């Protein structure tokens, strides 16, 4: 949002004779498809599950920078008057999106209690549907993220578990391998803009939060909470490779990926901590 609204991306692209365009693609899978077709040059925010799945199917998407490790954003939320602990979910209905980091969170939280996903009635729903189901009591718990967690809590639900301590979701900036090799100067310009935006956010934290609140149509208090939950980063670190390996194993075990990939090959050297400007 800062890169766009403050003209930072355009400032870095103008010397290359380029104009920044901002198509809105919220699905990681669709971003990967657009990168493969050449309709998209940079995936501004893509979850690493989508990166892994794309590469597993022969679509070489590369990570060019980090964006966030939003461990507090993802949560298992129980209905009002519903289960009080993860262990109480046995035999209960849990709504949420399958094949996602939230699915992985449910599996990890249950495993910590010596349980499996097969011991709950896991019903596929997207986030708005899952939110509505837990609100109405049609589901005992829901897998929610970001604003949906905040809104659920305002309605009297309670959080049973967050991703923190169970897994490390990772959001990244991406490009196709073909684009990265053909236009390293363009990639470098976008990453430089990404870094400058982060420096601006750190220097103007409250203004950045107010900008996010306006563009996402949430209150300043909610925007501040989401900011604190998101744990922004600019680069990947060694522990992220272990998280990527764990994520890939989960997806292989649950039929979300068919082919194993080398996780280190997915990350451009400049995206690593200490490899470029921080």
N, C-alpha and C positions, 0 to 999 in steps of 0.2 A: 504494500500500500504506500509506504514512504517512497520507494523507488519511483513509483508512478506519479503520485500526487505532488512530490517535490521536484519532479523533473530530473531526477538524478540519473535515471537510465538514459534519457535522451541526451543529457550532457556528455555522457561517455560514448554514445553511439554516433553523435553528430560528426566527430572527426573522421569517422569511417564512411560518411555519407549515407547513414542509415536512419530510418524512422522507427521508433518503438511502437509496436502494436500489442494490444492486450486482450486476446481472446480468453474468455472465461471457460475453463475446463476443470471442473472440480473432481472428476474421476481420474484416479491414477492410471487405470487401465486405458482410458480414452486418451490421456496425455501420451502414453506409450505408443498407441496406435498413430497418433498425429505426428509424433517424432519419427516413427518409421516411414510414414508416407511423405515426410518433408513439409507437411502443412504447418508444423510447429518447429521452431528452432531451439527454444529453451523451455523446459518444464520448470516453471518458477517454484512450485512446491509439490513434490511427489513423495509419497510414502515408499519406504524401501521394500515393502511387500510387493508393490506393483513393479518396482525395478527388478526384483528377483524373478517374478513370474515372467516379465517380458524377456529377460535374458534366457530363462529356461526354455522359452519357445523360439529362441533364435533371433530375437529382436535386441541388438546390442545397444542398450541404453546405458549411458555412463553418468556417474555422479560427479559433478563439477564443483559443488560446494555443499556445506551443511546449511540447514535452516533452523531446525529445532529438535529437541528431545522432549516431547510433550507428555511426560509420564503422568502428570497429574490431570491431564485433560480427559483421559479415558477412564471410565468407571463402570462398575456394576452397581446399579441402583435398585433398591427394593421398594415395592409399593408401600403406601401408607398402611401401617398396621401389619405389614408383611414380615418376611424372614428377617431375623436380627443379625444373622451371621452367614457366611458362605456355606458353612456346613449344613445350615437349615434349608439349602436349596434342593436337597435330595428329593426327587419326585415332583418338584415344582416346575412351573412353566417360566422359561426365561426367553424373552424376545430380543432379537438383535440381528445385525447383518453377519451372515456366515461368510467364511473365507476372508476375514479381515483381522486387523490387529485386535479388535474387540472380541472376536471369536477366540483368538489366541489368549487374551486376558482371561476369559472365562475358563479355558482349559487349564491355564497356569494356576488360577485361584483355586479351582477344584482339586487339582493335583496336590496342592499344598495341604489340603484337608484329606488326602488319601482317596479322592473321588475322581471320576471321569465325566466327560461331557455326556456320555451315554446314560448317566444316572439322573439327568435332568431332562425335562421336555423342552428342548431347544428349538424354538420356532423362528424361521427366517422372517425378518422384517427389516425395512430400512429404518433409519434413525427417527424420522417423524412418526412412523407407525409404532415403533417400539415405545416411544415416549407416550403416545396416546394410549397404548395398551396398559402401561404401568400406571398411568394416571387414572384410568377407568377401572383398574383392578382386574382387567382381563388377563394380565400377566402378573406373576408374583414378583418378577424382577425384570429389568431391562439393561441392555448394554448401550450406554450412551456416551456422548462426547461433548465437550465444550459447552455451548449455550444450553444444550439440552440437559446437561447435568445441573447447571445453575437453575434453570426453570423448574426442573423436577424437585430440587431441594426447596425452592420457594413454595411448592405445592405440598410440602410435608413428607416427601419421600426421604430416604436416608441411604448414604453410600455404604455398600458392603466391602468394596475393595477398589483400589485404584491400580494403575499399571506400576506405579512406584514400588520397587522392591520385588516385582514379579517379572517384568520384562521392560525393555527400553525401546519404545517406538522411536523411529527416526524419520524426520522429514528432510528432504534434500532438494537441491537444484540439479537439474539433469539436462543432458543433451544427447543426441544420437552419436554413436561412434563416428559415423560418416561426417556429420556436421563438425564435430570436435576436430577431426583431422583436416577437413577442408577449410575451416575458418577459425583457427586458433585465436586470431586477433579479435574476432567478434565475441568469442567465449570469454576471453580475458577482459574485454570491456564490460561485459555483463557482470562478471564476478567482481570487478572493481567497483561497479555501481552498487552491487549487493553489499560489499564491505563499507562503502561510504554511507549507505543507508543505515547500517547498523551503528556506525560511529555517530551519525546524527541522532538516532534513537537514544543512545546512551547519554548524549549531551542535552537532549530535549525530551526526557522521558514522559513528562506529563502532557506535553503537546502531542507526542506520538500516541499516547493512550487516548487522548481526546479525539485524535484523527481516526483511530481504530473504532472508537465508540460510535462516531458519526457514520462511518462507512458501513459498519456492521449492524447499526441500529440497536445498540445496547446502551445501558447506562454507563457513566464514567466508572462507577464502582464495579460493575460487571466486567468492563474492559480491563480494569486494573487487575481483577482477579484472574482473568484469562491470560493476561500478560505474565503474571507471576507463575501460573501453571505451565506455561508453554516452554520455558527454558531454552531460549534462543541460542543458537551457536552459528559460527561461520565455517567451521572446519570439522572433519571427522577425526577421531582419535582411535588408538589401538583397541580399546574396549568395544568400539562400534563393530569391528570385524567379528568379535565373538558374538555380539548380538545378532549380526547378519547370519552367522552360521546357525545360531539357535532358531532364528526365524525360518531359515530355509528348511531345517530339519522338521520343524512343526508343519510347514506347508507340504513337504514330501509325505509326512506321516498321515496327513489329513486330505490327501488327494488334490491339493491346491496347486502343486507343481508336479511335473512329470520327470524333469531332468535336473540333476544337480549341476551347479555352476561354481566357478572359482570366485569367491567374493572379493578378493583383492583386485582381480582384473576389472571389477565394476567401477572402481574409484580412480579418477584421474589424479595423478601425483599432486597437483596443485590444490586438491581438495583436502589434503591431509594436514593435520595440525602441525605448524612449524614449517610447512612447505611453501607458504606464500604470505602475503601481508595479512595481519590479523586485525 
